[in-house]
Amino acid sequence: MDKFAVSTGLIGLTIGLIALLVFIYLVSRLAKRKAGPSRAFNLLLNSAVLAILSAAFIFLSLFVQTLNRYLHDQRIGTVIARQEGRGLVLEFADLKSDRRFDFQLNGDQWMIEGYIVRWNPLLRWLGAGAYYKIDRFSGRYESDTCTLKPGRYLIDASHRGLWRSLLKYGQRTRLIDAAYGIAAFQYPADEPYGLYINDSGFIIKKD
């Protein structure tokens, strides 16, 4: 979780505990008839103000955490794609496995494909990152008239049985909000692309 969100949440809980202790003290004084109307009113007012302040800090913590989860893009690799003739030469650095791949494809564009599990909202709010798998790269042609096959390059074909089960049955569990295949494509360029992932899928940005 975000440090600021954790800090504000803890401050809110601490203030809430103080408000509760003040209220318990007020009740005990009233039970023993040791608090006059003025004293009781002051204690009740202090308890109410502290409770409102506690709620404000807790809601701020929830808002910051939700916003951070929504805006967070996790970097997962770097792609260098160059056009050479009618083909593409690609280099892919996978940060998760710390491996590098060099391969060629036919096409005007390159595409990355994979799988992703979207956790339920509570787990995402608690900080559960995207559970994903990069499956392969493929070539794409803008026109359907090209007779060359775009081709594909497998990055990792293992655990396909696991992902097949997750796609078919994962949503039946309360932990998973959705499980599906994802893809993104882009043109080759003279500069590298940063590859990111969030709760929705792949994101391609120029470095």
C-alpha positions, 0 to 999 in steps of 0.5 A: 500500500502507498505509504501516505495512505497507510500513514493517514489511515493509521492517524485516523485510527489513532484519533478514532481510538482517542475519541472512543476513549473520551466517550467511554470516559464521559459515560463512566463519569455520567454513570458515577454522576461526577460530571456536570452538564457543562463538563459532559457537554465539553467531553461530548463535543471533544469526542464528536470532533475527534470522531469527525477528524478520524473519519476525515483521515480514514476517508483520505487514506481510502481515496489516496489508495484507490487513486494510486491503484487506478493510476499505477502502471507496473513496468514489465519490460522494454521492446525495441522494434525496427523495420527492415524491408518488409519485416520487423526485427525485435528485441524484448527484455522481460523484467519479470524473468530477467531474460532477453529475446531477439526475433524477427516477424513479418508485418507493419506492426508488432503485437504482444499477447498474453493473459491477465487476472483481475483480482476482486476490488478488495484485494486490489485496494489492499495492493494486490498487483496484476497477475499476468503472463506474456505469451507471444509476439505476433506481426500484423499487416494493416492491409489484408492484401499481403500474401506474407504470413505475419508469423509469431514468436512464443515467449513462454508456452508453459502453464497454458493449462493453468491459464486455460482453467483460469479463463474458463473457471477463475471468475467463479471464485470470489478472489477473481473479478475477471480473467481474460486474454490481452493484447496491444500493438504498435508500429516499429520506431527508432526509440525503445518502447516501455512495456507496462501493465495495469489492472486492464492490460498492456500499455505501450509507451515510448521511453 
